[in-house]
Amino acid sequence: AFQTPKDKMHTAIARKKEMKWLQENGVKGIKVDFMGGDKQTTMRLYENILSDANDHGLQVFFHGTTLPRGWERMYPNFVGNEAVLASEMLVFVEDVREKEAFYATLHPFIRNSVPTMEFGGVVLNKYLNKGNEDGQKRLTTNAFQLATGVLFQNPVQMFALTPNNLTDAPKHELDFMRALPTTWDETKFIDGYPGEYAVIARKHGETWYVAGVNGGAESKVLNLDLSFIPKKDGVLIRDGEEGLTSVQNEVSITDGTLEVEMDSRGGFVIKF
C-alpha cells in the first residue's frame, strides 16, 4: 500500500489527468519514485513529468532516481533528486549503517557537488525506528546529524524526526532545525578529505553556518580558517560527553581561526 498510487505518470493521458486532479485539490508538489534506470525512454519520462507538472503548478521531487543533470536550470518546478544511499538505507542495509559517517564525508565532494541531494537525514532517535526502544542503533552523534543539515544541500530538507523528539531532544537542537535555511547565497569549502572528514561553510543572508563531520574511528581536532566571516562571535553545537547528546556554547574567532573537536563519527555546527 505504501507504494501507491501506481501507473499515474507513465503515459501523457494518465499523467495529465492525475496532475489536473491534484491541482484542483490544492496540491503543490509531487514526489515520483522508482524510476527505471537511465534508458532514453526513462530520461524522456523525467522531462515529460517535469514539463507537464509545470503546466499544472506542481513542483517535483524524484526518488529512486538518477543523478540530476541540469534540470534545476531547465525546469523552474524541479526541486530535487535523491540519487544517493539515503537515510532509509541505514535501516535496510547493515553496511550502510556502519559506514554512515564515512559516506557523509564523501557526499560534499562527489554526489552533492552536483546540485540537490535529498538524503532525509538529521535523525535524533537513538534507534533507527519510530519506537526508539530497540533495533538498529544509530552510530553517529546528534551533532553529526545536525551538521548534515548544512553539509547536504537540498531546497527542502526532510528531517527524520519522530513525535518523541519534540520532548526528548534538547531544545537547542530543535531551535537549530527550526531556523535552518534551505537556500544558500554562498558556499565555501573549509577543510576535509573524502572518506575522512568534511567542513563546509554556507551563507544565508548575513548569517554564516559552518558544519563538519568526522568519518574516522578517532576524534579529530581542527584549526579552521574562518577569517572570511565578518562576525567573530558565534554559537557552537558540538559532541557531548554521552555520545548521542550535544552541547551548545558561545565561541569567538581569534586571529581568523577557531579550534573545534569532533568525536569519532561526530560533528559540529557553528552559527555566526
TIDOFI-706478 format. One record per residue (C-alpha): residue number from 0; residue in three letters; x, y, z. Coordinates in steps of 0.05 Angstrom, whole numbers, plus 5000, padded with zeros to 4 digits. Last residue first. Layout:
// TIDOFI-706478
<r pos="NUM" code="ALA" u="X" v="Y" w="Z"/>
...
END
This chain:
// TIDOFI-706478
<r pos="271" code="PHE" u="5553" v="5666" w="5263"/>
<r pos="270" code="LYS" u="5523" v="5596" w="5271"/>
<r pos="269" code="ILE" u="5570" v="5538" w="5285"/>
<r pos="268" code="VAL" u="5555" v="5465" w="5272"/>
<r pos="267" code="PHE" u="5593" v="5404" w="5297"/>
<r pos="266" code="GLY" u="5609" v="5332" w="5283"/>
<r pos="265" code="GLY" u="5616" v="5261" w="5308"/>
<r pos="264" code="ARG" u="5630" v="5193" w="5278"/>
<r pos="263" code="SER" u="5692" v="5192" w="5323"/>
<r pos="262" code="ASP" u="5687" v="5255" w="5365"/>
<r pos="261" code="MET" u="5697" v="5323" w="5334"/>
<r pos="260" code="GLU" u="5739" v="5380" w="5362"/>
<r pos="259" code="VAL" u="5740" v="5453" w="5342"/>
<r pos="258" code="GLU" u="5794" v="5507" w="5341"/>
<r pos="257" code="LEU" u="5776" v="5574" w="5310"/>
<r pos="256" code="THR" u="5818" v="5619" w="5265"/>
<r pos="255" code="GLY" u="5818" v="5690" w="5239"/>
<r pos="254" code="ASP" u="5863" v="5718" w="5294"/>
<r pos="253" code="THR" u="5812" v="5694" w="5345"/>
<r pos="252" code="ILE" u="5742" v="5673" w="5323"/>
<r pos="251" code="SER" u="5696" v="5671" w="5383"/>
<r pos="250" code="VAL" u="5653" v="5615" w="5412"/>
<r pos="249" code="GLU" u="5588" v="5610" w="5451"/>
<r pos="248" code="ASN" u="5565" v="5543" w="5477"/>
<r pos="247" code="GLN" u="5518" v="5486" w="5459"/>
<r pos="246" code="VAL" u="5523" v="5414" w="5479"/>
<r pos="245" code="SER" u="5504" v="5350" w="5442"/>
<r pos="244" code="THR" u="5478" v="5282" w="5463"/>
<r pos="243" code="LEU" u="5490" v="5218" w="5424"/>
<r pos="242" code="GLY" u="5557" v="5201" w="5456"/>
<r pos="241" code="GLU" u="5549" v="5219" w="5529"/>
<r pos="240" code="GLU" u="5604" v="5271" w="5534"/>
<r pos="239" code="GLY" u="5573" v="5319" w="5484"/>
<r pos="238" code="ASP" u="5591" v="5330" w="5411"/>
<r pos="237" code="ARG" u="5587" v="5402" w="5388"/>
<r pos="236" code="ILE" u="5537" v="5458" w="5377"/>
<r pos="235" code="LEU" u="5574" v="5524" w="5371"/>
<r pos="234" code="VAL" u="5543" v="5594" w="5375"/>
<r pos="233" code="GLY" u="5580" v="5652" w="5343"/>
<r pos="232" code="ASP" u="5623" v="5713" w="5356"/>
<r pos="231" code="LYS" u="5671" v="5740" w="5304"/>
<r pos="230" code="LYS" u="5621" v="5766" w="5253"/>
<r pos="229" code="PRO" u="5657" v="5785" w="5188"/>
<r pos="228" code="ILE" u="5668" v="5712" w="5166"/>
<r pos="227" code="PHE" u="5726" v="5709" w="5116"/>
<r pos="226" code="SER" u="5777" v="5696" w="5171"/>
<r pos="225" code="LEU" u="5746" v="5629" w="5186"/>
<r pos="224" code="ASP" u="5809" v="5587" w="5178"/>
<r pos="223" code="LEU" u="5794" v="5525" w="5220"/>
<r pos="222" code="ASN" u="5841" v="5493" w="5269"/>
<r pos="221" code="LEU" u="5816" v="5421" w="5272"/>
<r pos="220" code="VAL" u="5817" v="5369" w="5327"/>
<r pos="219" code="LYS" u="5795" v="5298" w="5308"/>
<r pos="218" code="SER" u="5768" v="5240" w="5349"/>
<r pos="217" code="GLU" u="5787" v="5171" w="5323"/>
<r pos="216" code="ALA" u="5749" v="5120" w="5282"/>
<r pos="215" code="GLY" u="5742" v="5167" w="5223"/>
<r pos="214" code="GLY" u="5683" v="5197" w="5186"/>
<r pos="213" code="ASN" u="5684" v="5263" w="5223"/>
<r pos="212" code="VAL" u="5632" v="5314" w="5205"/>
<r pos="211" code="GLY" u="5634" v="5390" w="5198"/>
<r pos="210" code="ALA" u="5588" v="5449" w="5194"/>
<r pos="209" code="VAL" u="5597" v="5524" w="5189"/>
<r pos="208" code="TYR" u="5535" v="5567" w="5182"/>
<r pos="207" code="TRP" u="5541" v="5640" w="5163"/>
<r pos="206" code="THR" u="5486" v="5692" w="5172"/>
<r pos="205" code="GLU" u="5480" v="5757" w="5133"/>
<r pos="204" code="GLY" u="5431" v="5729" w="5082"/>
<r pos="203" code="HIS" u="5443" v="5655" w="5081"/>
<r pos="202" code="LYS" u="5517" v="5635" w="5079"/>
<r pos="201" code="ARG" u="5546" v="5565" w="5077"/>
<r pos="200" code="ALA" u="5610" v="5539" w="5107"/>
<r pos="199" code="ILE" u="5637" v="5468" w="5094"/>
<r pos="198" code="VAL" u="5678" v="5420" w="5136"/>
<r pos="197" code="ALA" u="5690" v="5348" w="5114"/>
<r pos="196" code="TYR" u="5724" v="5288" w="5146"/>
<r pos="195" code="GLU" u="5759" v="5223" w="5128"/>
<r pos="194" code="GLY" u="5728" v="5189" w="5067"/>
<r pos="193" code="PRO" u="5740" v="5249" w="5022"/>
<r pos="192" code="TYR" u="5788" v="5298" w="5054"/>
<r pos="191" code="GLY" u="5769" v="5360" w="5093"/>
<r pos="190" code="ASP" u="5774" v="5434" w="5104"/>
<r pos="189" code="ILE" u="5737" v="5499" w="5092"/>
<r pos="188" code="PHE" u="5700" v="5493" w="5027"/>
<r pos="187" code="LYS" u="5657" v="5555" w="5018"/>
<r pos="186" code="THR" u="5584" v="5563" w="4997"/>
<r pos="185" code="GLU" u="5546" v="5627" w="4982"/>
<r pos="184" code="ASP" u="5474" v="5651" w="4978"/>
<r pos="183" code="TRP" u="5443" v="5588" w="5007"/>
<r pos="182" code="THR" u="5372" v="5560" w="5006"/>
<r pos="181" code="THR" u="5341" v="5513" w="5057"/>
<r pos="180" code="PRO" u="5354" v="5556" w="5118"/>
<r pos="179" code="LEU" u="5360" v="5526" w="5188"/>
<r pos="178" code="ALA" u="5318" v="5565" w="5239"/>
<r pos="177" code="ARG" u="5272" v="5509" w="5262"/>
<r pos="176" code="MET" u="5330" v="5459" w="5259"/>
<r pos="175" code="PHE" u="5373" v="5500" w="5306"/>
<r pos="174" code="ASP" u="5315" v="5510" w="5354"/>
<r pos="173" code="LEU" u="5304" v="5435" w="5356"/>
<r pos="172" code="GLU" u="5377" v="5423" w="5373"/>
<r pos="171" code="HIS" u="5378" v="5479" w="5425"/>
<r pos="170" code="LYS" u="5317" v="5450" w="5459"/>
<r pos="169" code="PRO" u="5350" v="5383" w="5472"/>
<r pos="168" code="ALA" u="5312" v="5324" w="5441"/>
<r pos="167" code="ASP" u="5265" v="5285" w="5487"/>
<r pos="166" code="THR" u="5201" v="5326" w="5480"/>
<r pos="165" code="LEU" u="5194" v="5342" w="5407"/>
<r pos="164" code="ASN" u="5237" v="5282" w="5391"/>
<r pos="163" code="ASN" u="5180" v="5237" w="5414"/>
<r pos="162" code="PRO" u="5139" v="5255" w="5353"/>
<r pos="161" code="THR" u="5191" v="5226" w="5304"/>
<r pos="160" code="LEU" u="5243" v="5265" w="5265"/>
<r pos="159" code="ALA" u="5278" v="5247" w="5200"/>
<r pos="158" code="PHE" u="5286" v="5318" w="5175"/>
<r pos="157" code="MET" u="5267" v="5325" w="5102"/>
<r pos="156" code="GLN" u="5304" v="5388" w="5079"/>
<r pos="155" code="VAL" u="5270" v="5421" w="5020"/>
<r pos="154" code="PRO" u="5318" v="5460" w="4975"/>
<r pos="153" code="ASN" u="5372" v="5406" w="4983"/>
<r pos="152" code="GLN" u="5445" v="5414" w="5002"/>
<r pos="151" code="PHE" u="5476" v="5363" w="5048"/>
<r pos="150" code="LEU" u="5530" v="5396" w="5091"/>
<r pos="149" code="VAL" u="5482" v="5442" w="5128"/>
<r pos="148" code="GLY" u="5430" v="5392" w="5151"/>
<r pos="147" code="THR" u="5487" v="5341" w="5155"/>
<r pos="146" code="ALA" u="5516" v="5381" w="5213"/>
<r pos="145" code="LEU" u="5454" v="5368" w="5255"/>
<r pos="144" code="GLN" u="5465" v="5293" w="5248"/>
<r pos="143" code="PHE" u="5538" v="5298" w="5268"/>
<r pos="142" code="ALA" u="5519" v="5340" w="5329"/>
<r pos="141" code="ASN" u="5469" v="5286" w="5348"/>
<r pos="140" code="THR" u="5524" v="5234" w="5346"/>
<r pos="139" code="THR" u="5532" v="5176" w="5297"/>
<r pos="138" code="LEU" u="5524" v="5101" w="5308"/>
<r pos="137" code="ARG" u="5448" v="5098" w="5307"/>
<r pos="136" code="LYS" u="5425" v="5032" w="5336"/>
<r pos="135" code="GLN" u="5387" v="4982" w="5293"/>
<r pos="134" code="GLY" u="5332" v="4951" w="5335"/>
<r pos="133" code="ASP" u="5310" v="4972" w="5404"/>
<r pos="132" code="GLU" u="5270" v="5025" w="5441"/>
<r pos="131" code="ASN" u="5262" v="5083" w="5392"/>
<r pos="130" code="GLY" u="5191" v="5064" w="5374"/>
<r pos="129" code="LYS" u="5194" v="5103" w="5309"/>
<r pos="128" code="ASN" u="5255" v="5066" w="5283"/>
<r pos="127" code="LEU" u="5330" v="5077" w="5275"/>
<r pos="126" code="TYR" u="5348" v="5072" w="5349"/>
<r pos="125" code="LYS" u="5377" v="5130" w="5388"/>
<r pos="124" code="ASN" u="5327" v="5176" w="5354"/>
<r pos="123" code="LEU" u="5355" v="5243" w="5330"/>
<r pos="122" code="VAL" u="5360" v="5230" w="5255"/>
<r pos="121" code="VAL" u="5381" v="5293" w="5218"/>
<r pos="120" code="GLY" u="5376" v="5259" w="5150"/>
<r pos="119" code="GLY" u="5328" v="5254" w="5092"/>
<r pos="118" code="PHE" u="5382" v="5248" w="5039"/>
<r pos="117" code="GLU" u="5353" v="5291" w="4985"/>
<r pos="116" code="MET" u="5412" v="5313" w="4944"/>
<r pos="115" code="THR" u="5406" v="5377" w="4904"/>
<r pos="114" code="PRO" u="5461" v="5403" w="4858"/>
<r pos="113" code="VAL" u="5521" v="5364" w="4833"/>
<r pos="112" code="SER" u="5577" v="5373" w="4884"/>
<r pos="111" code="ASN" u="5527" v="5334" w="4926"/>
<r pos="110" code="ARG" u="5548" v="5267" w="4897"/>
<r pos="109" code="ILE" u="5623" v="5276" w="4900"/>
<r pos="108" code="PHE" u="5659" v="5323" w="4947"/>
<r pos="107" code="PRO" u="5601" v="5340" w="4994"/>
<r pos="106" code="HIS" u="5578" v="5267" w="4992"/>
<r pos="105" code="LEU" u="5643" v="5234" w="5011"/>
<r pos="104" code="THR" u="5648" v="5254" w="5084"/>
<r pos="103" code="ALA" u="5576" v="5231" w="5095"/>
<r pos="102" code="TYR" u="5595" v="5163" w="5066"/>
<r pos="101" code="PHE" u="5646" v="5152" w="5122"/>
<r pos="100" code="ALA" u="5597" v="5174" w="5176"/>
<r pos="99" code="GLU" u="5543" v="5127" w="5152"/>
<r pos="98" code="LYS" u="5591" v="5069" w="5144"/>
<r pos="97" code="GLU" u="5562" v="5022" w="5197"/>
<r pos="96" code="ARG" u="5491" v="5040" w="5176"/>
<r pos="95" code="VAL" u="5507" v="5029" w="5102"/>
<r pos="94" code="ASP" u="5538" v="4961" w="5118"/>
<r pos="93" code="GLU" u="5477" v="4940" w="5157"/>
<r pos="92" code="VAL" u="5429" v="4952" w="5099"/>
<r pos="91" code="PHE" u="5354" v="4965" w="5106"/>
<r pos="90" code="VAL" u="5354" v="5012" w="5166"/>
<r pos="89" code="LEU" u="5410" v="5058" w="5146"/>
<r pos="88" code="MET" u="5384" v="5051" w="5075"/>
<r pos="87" code="GLU" u="5324" v="5095" w="5094"/>
<r pos="86" code="SER" u="5374" v="5151" w="5106"/>
<r pos="85" code="ALA" u="5394" v="5157" w="5033"/>
<r pos="84" code="LEU" u="5442" v="5117" w="4991"/>
<r pos="83" code="VAL" u="5442" v="5173" w="4938"/>
<r pos="82" code="ALA" u="5404" v="5194" w="4875"/>
<r pos="81" code="GLU" u="5351" v="5230" w="4917"/>
<r pos="80" code="ASN" u="5332" v="5286" w="4870"/>
<r pos="79" code="GLY" u="5309" v="5357" w="4878"/>
<r pos="78" code="VAL" u="5262" v="5415" w="4867"/>
<r pos="77" code="PHE" u="5246" v="5418" w="4793"/>
<r pos="76" code="ASN" u="5190" v="5469" w="4784"/>
<r pos="75" code="PRO" u="5232" v="5521" w="4747"/>
<r pos="74" code="TYR" u="5253" v="5470" w="4695"/>
<r pos="73" code="MET" u="5316" v="5476" w="4653"/>
<r pos="72" code="ARG" u="5363" v="5507" w="4703"/>
<r pos="71" code="GLU" u="5346" v="5459" w="4760"/>
<r pos="70" code="TRP" u="5345" v="5404" w="4708"/>
<r pos="69" code="GLY" u="5420" v="5410" w="4696"/>
<r pos="68" code="ARG" u="5437" v="5337" w="4702"/>
<r pos="67" code="PRO" u="5404" v="5307" w="4763"/>
<r pos="66" code="LEU" u="5435" v="5239" w="4782"/>
<r pos="65" code="THR" u="5388" v="5182" w="4770"/>
<r pos="64" code="THR" u="5327" v="5162" w="4811"/>
<r pos="63" code="GLY" u="5297" v="5122" w="4866"/>
<r pos="62" code="HIS" u="5266" v="5188" w="4886"/>
<r pos="61" code="PHE" u="5247" v="5248" w="4843"/>
<r pos="60" code="PHE" u="5219" v="5312" w="4872"/>
<r pos="59" code="VAL" u="5173" v="5356" w="4831"/>
<r pos="58" code="GLN" u="5136" v="5423" w="4840"/>
<r pos="57" code="LEU" u="5066" v="5426" w="4813"/>
<r pos="56" code="GLY" u="5033" v="5487" w="4780"/>
<r pos="55" code="HIS" u="4995" v="5446" w="4729"/>
<r pos="54" code="ASP" u="5036" v="5466" w="4667"/>
<r pos="53" code="ASN" u="5099" v="5456" w="4709"/>
<r pos="52" code="ALA" u="5077" v="5385" w="4724"/>
<r pos="51" code="ASP" u="5070" v="5371" w="4649"/>
<r pos="50" code="SER" u="5141" v="5395" w="4636"/>
<r pos="49" code="LEU" u="5173" v="5360" w="4696"/>
<r pos="48" code="ILE" u="5137" v="5294" w="4681"/>
<r pos="47" code="ASN" u="5157" v="5299" w="4607"/>
<r pos="46" code="GLU" u="5229" v="5313" w="4628"/>
<r pos="45" code="TYR" u="5234" v="5252" w="4672"/>
<r pos="44" code="LEU" u="5198" v="5209" w="4620"/>
<r pos="43" code="ARG" u="5249" v="5229" w="4567"/>
<r pos="42" code="MET" u="5304" v="5202" w="4613"/>
<r pos="41" code="THR" u="5264" v="5138" w="4622"/>
<r pos="40" code="THR" u="5256" v="5128" w="4547"/>
<r pos="39" code="GLN" u="5330" v="5141" w="4536"/>
<r pos="38" code="LYS" u="5348" v="5088" w="4588"/>
<r pos="37" code="ASP" u="5377" v="5114" w="4653"/>
<r pos="36" code="GLY" u="5346" v="5065" w="4702"/>
<r pos="35" code="GLY" u="5273" v="5051" w="4716"/>
<r pos="34" code="MET" u="5248" v="5106" w="4762"/>
<r pos="33" code="PHE" u="5222" v="5081" w="4828"/>
<r pos="32" code="ASP" u="5194" v="5145" w="4859"/>
<r pos="31" code="VAL" u="5157" v="5208" w="4839"/>
<r pos="30" code="LYS" u="5148" v="5260" w="4894"/>
<r pos="29" code="ILE" u="5093" v="5311" w="4879"/>
<r pos="28" code="GLY" u="5082" v="5385" w="4893"/>
<r pos="27" code="LYS" u="5031" v="5440" w="4905"/>
<r pos="26" code="VAL" u="4967" v="5401" w="4917"/>
<r pos="25" code="GLY" u="4906" v="5446" w="4921"/>
<r pos="24" code="ASN" u="4853" v="5396" w="4902"/>
<r pos="23" code="GLU" u="4844" v="5423" w="4831"/>
<r pos="22" code="GLN" u="4919" v="5418" w="4821"/>
<r pos="21" code="LEU" u="4920" v="5345" w="4842"/>
<r pos="20" code="TRP" u="4862" v="5328" w="4795"/>
<r pos="19" code="LYS" u="4896" v="5363" w="4737"/>
<r pos="18" code="MET" u="4960" v="5326" w="4753"/>
<r pos="17" code="GLU" u="4925" v="5259" w="4753"/>
<r pos="16" code="LYS" u="4891" v="5272" w="4686"/>
<r pos="15" code="LYS" u="4956" v="5299" w="4657"/>
<r pos="14" code="ARG" u="4995" v="5237" w="4677"/>
<r pos="13" code="ALA" u="4943" v="5186" w="4654"/>
<r pos="12" code="ILE" u="4938" v="5218" w="4585"/>
<r pos="11" code="ALA" u="5013" v="5231" w="4578"/>
<r pos="10" code="THR" u="5031" v="5160" w="4596"/>
<r pos="9" code="HIS" u="5077" v="5133" w="4651"/>
<r pos="8" code="MET" u="5060" v="5181" w="4708"/>
<r pos="7" code="LYS" u="4998" v="5152" w="4742"/>
<r pos="6" code="ASP" u="5016" v="5079" w="4738"/>
<r pos="5" code="LYS" u="5018" v="5069" w="4814"/>
<r pos="4" code="PRO" u="4987" v="5106" w="4872"/>
<r pos="3" code="THR" u="5011" v="5071" w="4914"/>
<r pos="2" code="GLN" u="5077" v="5046" w="4941"/>
<r pos="1" code="PHE" u="5057" v="5048" w="5014"/>
<r pos="0" code="ALA" u="5000" v="5000" w="5000"/>
END
